[in-house]
Amino acid sequence: MPASALKRIAILVESSRAFGRGLTEGIASYAARRGDWLLQYHEGTLDFDLRAWLAHWRGDGILARIARESDAEILAASGIPTVDLLGEIRHPAIASVDVNNESVARMAVRHFIDAGFTQIAFCGYPGIAFSDARQEIFERVAREESLAVFGYQLHAGQTGTISRREQWRPHREGDIAAWLASLPRPVAIFACNDVRALDVSTACRLSGVKVPEDAAILGVDNDALICGMSRPSLSSIQPDVIRQGARGAEILEEMLSANFRRPPPAENIPPLEVVERPSTDIVAFSDPVVAEAVRHIRKHGLRNIGTQQVAEAVGVSASHLNRLFKQATGRTINKELQRVRLVRIRHLLRHSDLTLGEIARQTGFSTAANLSKFFKSKEGLCPGAFRSASSLLRPQERTEIEESGK
């Protein structure tokens, strides 16, 4: 292809975090399928000096994470088609693809409910748009579920951009520790991202708060490096970053076409799942029978067991257990077993290349056909279609699945 036919696309996405690397992977995946994109990656941070860079760059389109209104104005004035992958700033001349904060917050509340918590809290960066959005939704959904909810309040000196707010400062752990001391126990804490979750974990260790016994902690972004810095390691919500990056690239291609008039409405990409690690490995139900049933299901729920086997394990009748369990969770034992299996099946379809027969054996189904029937009844599509559409699969993996008909 002649150089004149290539479209020069700049990627202004920081790569120090798993989120940014995932976005870039999604962009690269889309570009690889086109063939006429020349990606020009520019390492930087959210505080990148955009004006100086733009004065020298010549290209066709930009995919960026825009953290400042001044940068949005600069990009809009340049006339270069731009897609924002951060969602902090809205500008009529710039398209936007963001994480669906409604889905993120609801996923966090549901995770805590499933573990039996009735007291939950949020810790974020007051004044930062994505954090405020997640807190507002989290608290609203929690109250809809009749949960007691507590929010972290702004302390002196906690201002500035997200990059500055995430930097270490004196007394940060002390501020959070003081807030932790005001919370009831046990409590489940949802942090706006993994960096904030690590702050909470550090404050817990310094102040003697046991994790997860006194405080369970859940972050967002599933950055393995950051989650692994915590002791115990942090559970986190996995955003669909590869899909988000690919969708941003697709929108940019639409904006580069001759028929383009103005940016489409902002899009929000739902998260994939909660990746569980020891920071939330606790059952907080007050009823000891229900708590023991949940523990048994967590340990044995992927086997071919039913309500009777769970009831025998906890020493009560099946009818009595179902009554207690439904009062505590809103579900029967059978529904809970189905939920646990479905979560595991979805995870294996997204993250492994196991055959359906192997997945069936790991999740308590006698045959792949039985698994497929169950999965389609819950998800509305067969496992192969779900796996093919999964954004965590690489292009070559999707092709192999489609060709095999799995």
JOHUBEL-V426094 format. One record per backbone hydrogen bond with DSSP energy under -0.5 kcal/mol. CO is the residue of the C=O (numbers start at 1). NH is the residue of the N-H. Records with the same first field share a line. If there is no record, write none. Layout:
# JOHUBEL-V426094
CO->NH  NH
This chain:
# JOHUBEL-V426094
2->5  6
3->6
6->8
7->9  38
8->10  60  61
9->40
10->12  63
11->13  42
12->65
17->21
18->22
19->23
20->24
21->25
22->26
23->27
24->28
25->29
26->30
27->31
28->32
29->33
30->33  34
31->34  35
36->7
37->39
38->9
39->41
40->11
41->43
45->48
48->50
49->53
50->54
51->55
53->56  57
60->81
61->10
62->83
63->12
64->66  85
65->67
66->89
68->72
69->73
70->74
71->75
72->76
73->77
74->78
75->79  80
76->79
81->62
82->95
83->64
84->97
89->91
91->94
95->84
96->267
98->269
99->101
100->104
101->105
102->106
103->107
104->108
105->109
106->110
107->111
108->112
109->113
110->114
111->115
112->117
113->116
115->284
118->148
119->188
120->150
121->190
122->152
123->192
124->126
125->128
128->132
129->133
130->134
131->135
132->136
133->137
134->138
135->139
136->140
137->141
138->142
139->143
140->144
141->145
142->147
143->146
148->120
150->122
155->158
157->159
161->165
162->166
163->167
164->167
169->172
171->175
172->176
173->177
174->178
175->179
176->180
177->181
178->182
179->182
180->183
187->189  216
188->121  190
189->191  218
190->123
193->197
194->198
195->199
196->200
197->201
198->202
199->203
200->204
201->205
202->206
203->207
204->208  209
205->208
208->210
210->214  215
214->186  187
216->189
217->235
218->191
219->237
220->194
222->224
223->227
224->228
225->229
226->229  230
227->230  234
233->279
235->219
236->275
237->221  239
238->272  273
239->241
240->244
241->245
242->246
243->247
244->248
245->249
246->250
247->251
248->252
249->253
250->254
251->255
252->256
253->257
254->257
257->260
267->98
268->270
269->100
273->238  275
274->276
275->236
277->280
278->281
279->217
280->282
282->284
286->288
287->291
288->292
289->293
290->294
291->295
292->296
293->297
294->298
295->299
296->300
297->301
300->303
303->305
306->310
307->311
308->312
309->313
310->314
311->315  316
317->321
318->322
319->323
320->324
321->325
322->326
323->327
324->328
325->329  331
326->330
332->336
333->337
334->338
335->339
336->340
337->341
338->342
339->343
340->344
341->345
342->346
343->347
344->348
345->349
346->350
347->351
348->352
355->359
356->360
357->361
358->362
359->363
360->363  365
361->364
367->371
368->372
369->373
370->374
371->375
372->376
373->377
374->378
375->379
376->380
382->386
383->387
384->388
385->389
386->390
387->390
390->393
394->397  398
395->399
396->400
397->401
398->402
399->403
400->404
401->405  406
